[in-house]
Amino acid sequence: MPRYRPELLDRVRCGDVWIPLADGTRLSARVWRPLDDAPVPVILEYLPYRKSDATSLRDATMHPYLAAHGYACARVDIRGTGESEGFIEDEYTPQEQADAIEVIAWLAAQDWSSGRVAMYGKSWGGFNGLQVAAHAPPALGAVISVFSTDDRYETDIHYLGGSHWANAHVTWAATMLAFDARPPDPEIMGPAWREQWLERLDRTVPFMHEWLRHQRRDDYWRQGSVCEDWSAIRCPILAVGGWADPYPAVPLRLVAAMPDRARALIGPWGHVFPHEALPGPAIGWLQECIRFLDHHLKGLDNGEDAEPRVRMWMQDAVPPRTTYDERPGRWVAEAEWPSPRMEHDRLALGRGTLGGEPAAAELRLAPSLAHGVDAPFWLVMGADGEHAPDQRGEDGRCLVFETAPLTERLEVAGVPEVTIEVVAECPVQQVVARLCDVGPDGGSTFVSFGALNLTHRDGHAEPQPLVPGEPARATVPLKAVAYAFPPGHRIRLALAGSWWPWIWPAPEACDLVLRVGGPDAAALVLPVRPPDPADADLRPFAEPEATPVPETELLEEPMIRRETRLDPIAGTVVQETANNFFGRLRLPSGAEYADGGVDRLSIELADPATARVDATRTMELARNGWSTRVETTSAMWSDREAFHLEDRLEVWEDDERVFARDWSLRVPRDLA
């Protein structure tokens, strides 16, 4: 945990303000700024997650800290969320970006503002920071983008290699359906809160329906994907990733595309800000932000320009565990990316071997719908049990290729790739790759993974069916990683034809024939980083600090639980996750807040077309005898021809149901 500094609160004032937009809509904002009236730069965090309750405790540990160091911080609820007026109809919309441009101009024009604005945020707030930067508003001087993406199709919660994220796509849509239906806080919005709420409910839509209509990387996904035009971003970017997070390659891509404007910082972290992240080590993240912004918004000569473009945590080998409080390793750096120092080792696949010059052979890869029962959580947030257990069981459901024991340490940094040549039996098939570290005791530690819907082998915009009986070549990129394989360990690559419940399976269970050996045949390509003595001289990070969490009453303990059941008699795999991540809280405002849900993902092992996801959500907000409750149920299932969706939203005020609506959708499978 960070060291809390309550004395900083004496330097800061805080209040709620309304930000007017040109169309008459008002956005609700909470602003922290120094006590004196001298103009200072402004830091904008722009989210749909409700500053008055859901993120209020988190906000209080960061924004006052930054304000006490000479910044004004504005935490703004996106249109149609929290107390902000209007309606939200999807994520990362042009309207959201246009509103942000107006907000930046308004912040820059205030008498307490120096006219210079930065955007700061994690996940959604990291996404829209990059998206708004691509519009180059004049006052925007820098962006700090944490755990975000430059490509909404290729690297987000919806698709993995052209296949649907089974354990994230539906469940995230279910969460947003419930989030969007919560009422404004009457104590902030005033008497108009109920009318605004009912209008909001009437305009609420399940985001998943639109996502599923776009199964290819079309204009819907290109909008908001800043990789479409890197030159549009003109301000400096501090891009942050975590090896345990879904988005670790993005900071590397940003530096490669914008070497004069982007800097990358990648730790061992999950989806939590780096001053309190698990697994550790955590760093003095807020001090790092101040250093970056002091240079780019205040013009201070503090050495920021001399920083290496990429700094990352090189993870040492660890035994397989489902929980890591800290990952051993060290900080390393590269002056540029791709680094000219990097080497690429090509390890050919043979009959169970990895490396050398294997003889040509054809190996049969049969999909096992049980493959995936020992996968990690998609989104690591620091709870117990989120990491992958020993992968030996999973490896046994795959084709496995393994090196001899290493004779010296091998450090990998970047994006591994697997190149394959296959002969398919069906027009739509998948391949999944897992990279593991096998210790002398046989324990198999999960290192990285990748997956590809083979109809997307030539790109995600125009997938092409496989031709049964004809060979097809493909490259499967794995998740970016920095990992040191020690002497005596083996590198293992496991290939499978499915990975439930991570990705939605192909409509039919068909074998692939994998061709190995011979020139240009299947190989694992590892980005190898030679040691650099200069790493020992890197500037150390400060110890983590923050302002304290406001005094809050815990009415119900937080909980997260996941159980995966492989039933060989019934022939099913069922994964069930339940969480009440924050517990039930009485916030400093007096409001009681709770949210939670249950996700159930199931499949019959004999038939991939039986895949199904069911998700329920409950959100509660109450104060002084007034109470509201939002309940949603969402389901997705498939047959061989189509995907099916059903959603239901019910809302109560006190004991009266004030709203209910059902939605359903059938979408043909588009080579998926």
HELIX and SHEET records of a PDB file:
HELIX    1   1 PRO A    6  ARG A   11  5                                   6    
HELIX    2   2 SER A   56  ALA A   68  1                                  13    
HELIX    3   3 PRO A   94  ALA A  109  1                                  16    
HELIX    4   4 TRP A  124  ALA A  133  1                                  10    
HELIX    5   5 HIS A  169  ASP A  180  1                                  12    
HELIX    6   6 PRO A  186  MET A  189  1                                   4    
HELIX    7   7 TRP A  193  ARG A  203  1                                  11    
HELIX    8   8 PHE A  207  ARG A  213  1                                   7    
HELIX    9   9 ASP A  219  ARG A  222  1                                   4    
HELIX   10  10 VAL A  226  GLU A  228  5                                   3    
HELIX   11  11 TRP A  230  ALA A  232  5                                   3    
HELIX   12  12 ALA A  249  ALA A  257  1                                   9    
HELIX   13  13 TRP A  285  LYS A  298  1                                  14    
HELIX   14  14 GLU A  304  ALA A  306  5                                   3    
HELIX   15  15 ARG A  392  ASP A  395  1                                   4    
HELIX   16  16 LEU A  454  HIS A  456  5                                   3    
HELIX   17  17 PRO A  533  ASP A  537  5                                   5    
SHEET    1   A 2 ARG A   3  TYR A   4  0                                        
SHEET    2   A 2 GLU A 545  ALA A 546  1                                        
SHEET    1   B10 VAL A  12  PRO A  20  0                                        
SHEET    2   B10 ARG A  26  PRO A  34 -1                                        
SHEET    3   B10 ALA A  72  ASP A  77 -1                                        
SHEET    4   B10 VAL A  40  LEU A  47  1                                        
SHEET    5   B10 SER A 113  LYS A 122  1                                        
SHEET    6   B10 LEU A 140  VAL A 146  1                                        
SHEET    7   B10 ILE A 237  GLY A 242  1                                        
SHEET    8   B10 ALA A 262  GLY A 267  1                                        
SHEET    9   B10 VAL A 310  ASP A 316  1                                        
SHEET   10   B10 GLY A 329  GLU A 334 -1                                        
SHEET    1   C11 VAL A  12  PRO A  20  0                                        
SHEET    2   C11 ARG A  26  PRO A  34 -1                                        
SHEET    3   C11 ALA A  72  ASP A  77 -1                                        
SHEET    4   C11 VAL A  40  LEU A  47  1                                        
SHEET    5   C11 SER A 113  LYS A 122  1                                        
SHEET    6   C11 LEU A 140  VAL A 146  1                                        
SHEET    7   C11 ILE A 237  GLY A 242  1                                        
SHEET    8   C11 ALA A 262  GLY A 267  1                                        
SHEET    9   C11 VAL A 310  ASP A 316  1                                        
SHEET   10   C11 VAL A 481  PHE A 485  1                                        
SHEET   11   C11 LEU A 410  GLY A 414 -1                                        
SHEET    1   D 2 TYR A 159  LEU A 160  0                                        
SHEET    2   D 2 SER A 163  HIS A 164 -1                                        
SHEET    1   E 4 GLU A 343  ALA A 348  0                                        
SHEET    2   E 4 ALA A 523  VAL A 528 -1                                        
SHEET    3   E 4 GLU A 417  ALA A 424 -1                                        
SHEET    4   E 4 PRO A 471  PRO A 477 -1                                        
SHEET    1   F 5 GLU A 343  ALA A 348  0                                        
SHEET    2   F 5 ALA A 523  VAL A 528 -1                                        
SHEET    3   F 5 GLU A 417  ALA A 424 -1                                        
SHEET    4   F 5 LEU A 512  VAL A 516 -1                                        
SHEET    5   F 5 ALA A 361  LEU A 365 -1                                        
SHEET    1   G 4 LEU A 399  GLU A 402  0                                        
SHEET    2   G 4 ARG A 490  ALA A 496 -1                                        
SHEET    3   G 4 GLN A 430  VAL A 438 -1                                        
SHEET    4   G 4 SER A 444  ASN A 453 -1                                        
SHEET    1   H 5 GLU A 553  GLU A 556  0                                        
SHEET    2   H 5 ARG A 584  ARG A 586 -1                                        
SHEET    3   H 5 GLU A 592  GLU A 604 -1                                        
SHEET    4   H 5 THR A 572  ASN A 580 -1                                        
SHEET    5   H 5 MET A 559  ASP A 567 -1                                        
SHEET    1   I 7 GLU A 553  GLU A 556  0                                        
SHEET    2   I 7 ARG A 584  ARG A 586 -1                                        
SHEET    3   I 7 GLU A 592  GLU A 604 -1                                        
SHEET    4   I 7 ASP A 607  ARG A 623 -1                                        
SHEET    5   I 7 TRP A 626  SER A 638 -1                                        
SHEET    6   I 7 ALA A 642  GLU A 653 -1                                        
SHEET    7   I 7 GLU A 656  PRO A 668 -1                                        
END                                                                             
